[in-house]
């Protein structure tokens, strides 16, 4: 019996390798065939009684039985083998393309966790983002690498945390310190993907040719969205808010989505990576008036809030709470809680506009013939405060600033309507896309693939989320704790299970739980490079401003 098993094993190995042998032999004969044709130009290329090489190869590839191919190769005259090899190679290439997944990469600017499926604010209206969440895996504890546009996006796209690159704020230009060829999209280009995009993927919508095959630049005639625009004349304190008398089609985000839809509808001869970066709900909160009309001012509620919430914070945290423009005090001085409600209404309206754009994109995704082969990754670069802890905007290390929506659809991996409560950060995006697409993850990438969580959201997961704001200020978030340590040694510790709004800093209560702080402190980044000394990004704000 042992001899019989061994014989079958050898026979099986021979069958598995026969295809490779056939193609190698065909390559040898192809060279000879070319020489023969050159010396005998009038000689027929095939015997008239044999089926065409195309038909023979088609039948062999369709059967997916390489043993049959071996027999064909062994029994066929030499003139057939070059054609068979070429047809076989073409068939294999097509099969490889069809099995390689596409990517639809959707980035949103300044969208915090005020989306329906995360349940943080019941006033929000996000039916399309919630519909997207119901189609795949939504992460309930997902956090940015940095609570500022430039470093958050630079980290996500490069795979390098802020402490490694030195890109901590909007004032550092990421381009000189992050080479083009190490970025996420560059890897897909190298792998043979068609890579294209529109909108805001990097801060200031920076475009670098080495990362894309095609980039949309056609939104310059759209409604002006900058702080100095004629439309954005109404302000809540220093925040520009105003309903616009225009159509959705006039907004830049509409045009970015149009581009992505056109790319989804195109017939591609290779796998694609389509990036669509939406600029809303970034300031100014100026969107068409119908979105404001959905939120009557008299019904707007303030977020959970405590007047004495800053009393137990260390000095740097107090500085962050009041910066960068002392918005909360300015808003209250301008009109008390009524102006506060106006600002919240404007943010909700702008989120609603964003949600409509996501709905258009999701509809196109559903109509696409490539849907069942296309991964969809949806993320926002960071969160936003609207008065919690007397703070507005991002630029801090609390829950409101660091948490954001994070949704994946990965055909064959994810299941619909699944929530994952594991704690992850957006450094996972780069390695996860590499993993799902069967591409090697570059050695420099500091994140970890979450493929295991996509297939099983209850899988064991010990990695925390880590967020950095400026040099040597870090926060570590687990499923039950947040621990923050600042550059001057100041600390915050929150029991997230019992204090989800982070009202009680346990680190100020007799030192807090020392064992918890020690354990979480071991997870803080050890690398804290000096801030990159680079020229500012052209067209970008160079301060910690919107």
N, C-alpha and C positions, 0 to 999 in steps of 0.2 A: 504493500500500500504506500509506503513512504516513497518508493521508486516511482510509482504511478503519479503521486502528487507532484513530485519534482519535475516529471516529464510534462505534465499539464502546465506547470508554472513557466517552464522554458518556452512552451508553445505560446502561452499568453503573452510573454514578453516579446517574442518575435512578432506577434500580431500588432502589439502596441507600437513597435518601432518601424513597421513596414512602410508607413506613410513617409517618414523621414528618409528612409532608404530610397524610396521611389523618387522623391523630389531631388535628392542629391544626385542620383543616377541621371535623372532628366536634365539637370544642369550641365552635366558632362556631355550628354548627347546634344544638348542645345547648341553648344559651341561647335561641335562637329557638323551639326545640321546647317548652321550658318555658312560654314566653309563649303559644304557640299552644294548648297544653293548658289553660292557665289561662283563655283566652278562649273555648275550645270544649270544655267538660268532657265533652260527650257524644260527641266525635269518637273513632272507633276508633284505638288506638295503633299498629296495623299492618294492612296489607292481608291479607285472609283467605287469599289464594292464595300468599303468600310464606312461606318457612320462618321459624321463630321467630328473633328476634335472637340469642338464646342459642345456637341451633344454628349459625347463620351464623358467629358469632364463634368458637365452639368449633372449627369446621372450619378457619377461617383461622389460628387460633393453633396448632392441632395440626399444620398443614402447614408452619408456620414459613416460609412464602413470602410475604413482604411485598408482592411484586408482585401476588399474588392478592388481598391485602387492598386494595390500591390500586384494582384493578378493581371489587371489591365496593363500595367507597366511591363510585367514580365512577358506577356503574350503579344504585345504590340510591337510593330517594327519601329526602328529608331526614328523614322520621320514623324511619328505621332507624339513621341515623348516631349519634345520642346513645347508643342501646343498644349499638351496635357498639363505640363508644369505651369505654364502661364495661366491657363484657365483655373487650375487649382489654387494658385496663389491669389488670383483675383477673388475667387470664391471665399477663401479664408479671410482676405482683407475685409470683404463686405460683411462676413459673419462677425469679425472682430468689432467693426464699427457699430453694428446693430446691438451688440451686447455691452458696449461701453456707455455708461449713463451720461446724460446731459446734466447741466446745472442751471437753475434759475436762482439768482443771488439777489435778494431784495433787502436793501438797506433803508432805514428810516432815520430821520434826524430829530433828536430831542424828544422822542416819544417815551414817556415814563410808563409806569405800570397801570395807568388809567385806561385799561382795556377791559371789556366785559368779562372775558374768560378768567382774568386774574382777580376780579372782585374787589379791587382796592377802592374804587369810586363808583357807586351805583348810578351816578348822573351821566356817565359817559355813554356814547352811542357808537359802537364799533361792530356792527353785524358782520361785516366782511372779514375783518381780522379774526373775529370769533369763528366764522365759518371756516377760515383757514386752519385755525387751531383744532377744529373738530375733524379735520381731514388727516391729521398726523399726530405728532407728539409735541405737546406744548410744555415748556419747562416753567415751573412756578417759582423757582429760585435761580434765576439767571442774572449775571452781573457783568458789568463792563470792566475792561482792564484799566481804564482811566476815565474820570468823570468830566472830560473835556473833549471836544470834537477831534482836534488834531492828534493827540497822543492815543486816544481810543482807537481811531481808525488806522493809524500807523502801526500800532501793536497788532491789531487783528489781521491786517493785510501782510505784515512782514513776518509774523510769528515771534517777534522780539518784544518782551515786556519793556515798559518805559525805563526801568532801572538798567536795562542792558543797552538800549539805544541812546539814552540821554534825551529822549523826546518826551517831555513832561507836560508841556503847556502849548497854547497856541502860538507862543513866541518863538518856538524852535522849529526850524524848517526841517522836515524829515528827509527831504530828498538827498542832501549830501551824505547822510549817515546811513541810509537804507538803500543799498544798491537795487536797481531795477530787477536784476536777475534772481533775487532771492524771494520775491513776493509771491503771493498766492496765485495771481493771474498769470505770472510768468511761468509757473510750473505747468499750468494747463496749456499754455502756448507751446512749451517744449514737448509736451505729450501729444501734440497733434490736434488739439482742440481749436475750433474757431472761437476766439475770445472777443467779446464786444461789450459795450456799456454805454450808459447815459446817466446824467444827473450827478449826485454827490456820493462818491465812494470814498475818496480822500477829502480831507479838509480843504476848503476853498475850491472844491471840484478840480483838483490838480489832475492833469492828464500827462502821462508819460508814455511815449510811443512804444517802448519796449515791452509794455504790459498788455497791449491791446492790438487786435487786428483792425478794429473799427471802433470809433468813438463818436457819439452824437454831439454836435455843436450847434444845433439849430434852434435854441430857445432864447436867443438874444433879443428877439422882438416881443417877447412875452411881457406880461405886466411886471413892472419893476417891483422887486421885493426888498430892496435894501432899506436901511433905517431912514435914509433921507428922502424916501419917495414921496411924491405928492399925495398918494393915497393914504399913507400911514401917518396921518396927522393927529389922530386921537391917541392919547397915551394914558396908561394906568401907571402913575408915577413916572418912571423912566422907560417903561415897557411900551413899545409901539403896538397899538391894537387898532384895528378899524375894519369894518365890513367893506367889501369892495363892490362897486357896481360893474361887474364884469361876468363873463361866462367861465365855467370850468375850463373850457377849451383855451382860454387866454392865459392860463396859469402855466408856469414852467413844468410843474410836475405832470400835468396832463400830456405835455409833449414828450417828456421822458418815458411815460408809460406807453404812448403811441409808438415810440421807437422800439421798446421791448416787445410790444405786441407784434409789430411788423417782423421782428427777428424770429419770434416764435412761429409765425405763419410761413416764414420762408422755408424752402426745401434746402436742407444742408447736406453736403456730401461728406461731412465729418462731424463728430460730436461737438456740441457747442457749450459755451459758458456765457450766459447772458446776465449782466449786472444791471440792476435798475436802482438808482439811488434817489429816494424822495426827499425833498428839502423841507417839507412840512412834517411836524408842527414847529419847526424852528421859527424864531422871531424874524420879522414882525408877524404877529398873528393877524394877518390880513388875507382874508379869503372871501369868496363871493357871499353876499349877504344872506342867501337862503340857509347857509350853515349856521349863522348867528341866530336866525329865526327859530331854529330847533331848540334853543335854550333860553327861554324867557328869563330875564334878569331876576324877577321876583322869586323864581323858584331855585335859584342857585344857592347851594349850601357851601359853607366853608369846610375845609378839611379838618380832621381831628387836630386839636391844637391846645397847647398849654402856655399860659402867659409867662410862667416861670421856667420854661423849658431850657433856658440857657444857664441856669444857676449852678449846675453841676458839671459844666464843661471846662476843659483845660484851655489855656490862653490861645493856642493856635486854632482850636476849634471855634472859639468865640470870634476870632479874626475871620475865619472862613464863613461863619454864619452871617456876619454883617457885610461881607464883601460879595461881589466886587464893587457894587454901586449902592450899597445900603438901601436896597429896594424896599424892604418891608417898612422901614420908617418913613420913606418917601411916599409910599402908597397910602399909609394911614394918615399922614399929614395932608395928603391931597383930597381925601374924602372919606376916611375911615373905612369901615368894612364894606361900604357900598362900592368903592373903587376896587377893593380886594375882590368882590364878587364880579365886577366887570372884567377883571383880568382872568379869573377862572372861567368865566363864560367864553372869553376869547380863545383860551387854550382848548376848551372843549370843542368849540366850533372848528378850530384848525385841525384837531384830531379827527373830527368827523369828515372834513375834506380829505385828509390823508386816507381815511378808511375807504372812501369812495374810490380813490385811485387804486388802492389795494384790490378792491372788488373788481375793477376793470381788468387788472392784471390776472387775477384768479380766474375770471371768466375765460380769458384768452388761453390760459394754461389748460383749463378743462377742455377747450375746443381743439387744442393742439394734437395732431396725430402722434406727437412725441411724448405725450403726457405720461404714459406708463413707463417711459425710460428716462424721465427727467426728475432729478432731485430738486426740491424747492427748500431753500434756507432763508428764513425771515428773521431779521434782527434790527435793533435800534442801538445807536452808538452809546447811549447812557440814559439816565433818568432825568428828572427835573423836580425841583421844589417849587411849591406855590404857597409859601407862607409857613410851612411846618418848620419848627425851630427858628422862626423869625427869618427864614432864608428863602431866597428866590434864585432861580436859574439852577445851574449845576455847580461845579467847583467846590465840592465837599465830599465827605466819605460816609454819609448816612444812607439809609435804605432808599429814600426817595430819589437820591441822586444816582445811585449805583445800579438799581434794579431796572430791568427793561424786558419787553416781550422777546421770546425766543422760540421759534416754531420750525419744525422740520417735517417734510414729507420725503420719504426715501422709498420708492417702490421696491417691494420685495423685502424691506427691512422694517419699516414702521407700520403700525396698525392705526386705523382711524379712531379719533376721539379719545386719545390716551394722554394722561397728565403724568409728568415726571416731577417728583418732589425733591430729587437729588440736587445738590448745590453745584452749579457749574459756572464758569465764566467764558467770555467770548474768545479767549485764547484757544478754545477747543475747536473753533470753526475751521481753521486752516488744516489741522491734522485730520479732522473728521471727513472733510471733503476729499482729502488725499486717500484716506482709508476706503471710503465708499466707492471711489472711482478706480480703485486698484492701482493708484500711483504711489511711488515711494515718497515718504515724508522726509524733507531735507533735515539734516542733522541739527541745524541751528534752531529749528522750531521748538518753542518752549511749552506749548500747550500739549494736551493729551486728547486723543480721539475719544468721543463719546458714543461710538457706534454701539457698544455693548448696552448703553442706556436707551438707544433708539430701538433696539430689538427687544429689550426687556427693561422697562423703566424702573422695575423694582430691584434690579441687579445691585449687588454690593458696590459701593462707591465711597471712597474715603477722601477724595481730593476736595479741598475747599475752593471757594472763589476768592480771588485776591484782586484788590483794586488799589491803584496808586495815584495820589494827587500831589504833584510836585515832588521834589527829591526827598526820599527817606520818610515820606508819610504814607503809611500803608494800612489797609483794613483787611482782615481775614473774616470771611463769612462761611459758617457751616450751617447745617440744618437747624441748629438750636442756639447758636451764639454768633455775636459779632464782637471782634476784638480789634481795636484801632490803636496804633502807636504812632505818635508824631515825632518829627525830627528832634524836638527838644525833650523827648521822654514823656510827654503828656500821654494819658491813656483814656480810652473809653471801653466799657464792657457792657454789652446788653444781652439779656436773656430773651431771645427772640420768640420763644414759645409762649412766654407770659407777658411780654412787653413789645408787641409788634410795631409800635410807633416810636420806640426807643426814647421813652420819657425818663427812664431812670438809669443813670450811668453808675453801674455797680463798682466801677473802678474808683469812684470818688467816695464810696461808702466803706471806709476803713480798708481800702486796698482791694476790695472785691474778692472774688474767689481766686486765690493765688494759683491753685492747681490748674484751673481753667486757663488763666492768663499765661502760665508757663507753657502749657501744652500748645495753645494757639500761637504763642510767641515764636515757637520753633518753626512755624509755617511761614513766617514773614520772609519776604525776599531778602537775600543776602547781598545782592548786587545793586549798588546805588551809584551808578556813574554820574559824574557831573553833567549838568545840563549842556546839551549840544550847542556849541558856539557856531551858529550858522546865520546867513542872511535871512531875513523874514520871508515868509511865503508871499509872493506877489498877489495882491488883491485880498489878502487875509487879514483879519484882526490880529494884532500882535499882543494884546492884553488878554486877561481872563474875562473876556466879554463874549456875548453871543456871536 
